[in-house]
Amino acid sequence: MRPRVLVVDDEIGVRRALERGLTAEGMDVVCAADGPSGLRAALTGSFDVVLLDIMLPGLSGYRVLQHMRAEQVDTPVLLVSAKDGEVDQADGLDLGADGYLVKPFSFMVLVAQVRAVLRRGASAEAAAQLKVGELVIDRAGREVRWAGETVALSPREFAVLEVLASRAGAVVTKDELLRTVWGDELAATRNAVEVYVGYLRRKLDAVGAGDVVRTIRGHGYMASSPELDAALRR
């Protein structure tokens, strides 16, 4: 998907130049000419990054940023300003900005900063998810999906799957699962591991994902997929 960028700047020449340049770089660009309209767009639109001028009519870029963060909008923001003082830059970063560009700036540097922010966002999203073939584990939401269908798991079943998926393609022993998932619970035994792996496998079987969790006899369990199997054979 093309990244979506919101440009908030009261200078029409800057808006048009950034719109043309970023569009040519493969991005979808939406522009706003003042603070209030920029804030509305930031709060209601789904953007990957915001380029936000500080000196705006109606509402300063600092205030726009403050409102965004107060409303829990965590879209990355790059502040753009002719103000080049250290205090100005520090104030913007302290308010939650992800970068600061001083006008006049190099378009090449701006694009590099935008791409850097997009990469950080992609890395964070990837870290919040585990994938094994078509199985997707959303660690933050504690949700599991197979080919778009939600798989309802108990907290313990989810924990077992999370450990196996985080080490997909490698064998995880029963003792490792016991230590990681059950911790210091006195009643926990290897048999409990077998029981919960059985529960987990039955639920995955029900949606056609039964082959994801495999028993490696004499060693433990492994999460894998046909794609991972092929990669490991190379």
Rosetta blueprint (number, residue, H / E / L):
1 M L
2 R L
3 P L
4 R E
5 V E
6 L E
7 V E
8 V E
9 D L
10 D L
11 E L
12 I H
13 G H
14 V H
15 R H
16 R H
17 A H
18 L H
19 E H
20 R H
21 G H
22 L H
23 T H
24 A H
25 E L
26 G L
27 M L
28 D E
29 V E
30 V E
31 C E
32 A E
33 A L
34 D L
35 G H
36 P H
37 S H
38 G H
39 L H
40 R H
41 A H
42 A H
43 L H
44 T H
45 G L
46 S L
47 F L
48 D L
49 V E
50 V E
51 L E
52 L E
53 D E
54 I L
55 M L
56 L L
57 P L
58 G L
59 L L
60 S L
61 G H
62 Y H
63 R H
64 V H
65 L H
66 Q H
67 H H
68 M H
69 R H
70 A H
71 E L
72 Q L
73 V L
74 D L
75 T L
76 P L
77 V E
78 L E
79 L E
80 V E
81 S E
82 A L
83 K L
84 D L
85 G L
86 E H
87 V H
88 D H
89 Q H
90 A H
91 D H
92 G H
93 L H
94 D H
95 L L
96 G L
97 A L
98 D L
99 G E
100 Y E
101 L E
102 V E
103 K L
104 P L
105 F L
106 S L
107 F H
108 M H
109 V H
110 L H
111 V H
112 A H
113 Q H
114 V H
115 R H
116 A H
117 V H
118 L H
119 R H
120 R H
121 G H
122 A H
123 S H
124 A H
125 E H
126 A H
127 A H
128 A L
129 Q E
130 L E
131 K E
132 V E
133 G L
134 E L
135 L E
136 V E
137 I E
138 D E
139 R L
140 A L
141 G L
142 R L
143 E E
144 V E
145 R E
146 W E
147 A L
148 G L
149 E E
150 T E
151 V E
152 A L
153 L L
154 S L
155 P H
156 R H
157 E H
158 F H
159 A H
160 V H
161 L H
162 E H
163 V H
164 L H
165 A H
166 S H
167 R L
168 A L
169 G L
170 A L
171 V L
172 V E
173 T L
174 K H
175 D H
176 E H
177 L H
178 L H
179 R H
180 T H
181 V H
182 W H
183 G L
184 D L
185 E L
186 L L
187 A L
188 A L
189 T L
190 R H
191 N H
192 A H
193 V H
194 E H
195 V H
196 Y H
197 V H
198 G H
199 Y H
200 L H
201 R H
202 R H
203 K H
204 L H
205 D H
206 A H
207 V L
208 G L
209 A L
210 G L
211 D L
212 V L
213 V E
214 R E
215 T E
216 I E
217 R L
218 G L
219 H L
220 G E
221 Y E
222 M E
223 A E
224 S L
225 S L
226 P H
227 E H
228 L H
229 D H
230 A H
231 A H
232 L H
233 R H
234 R L
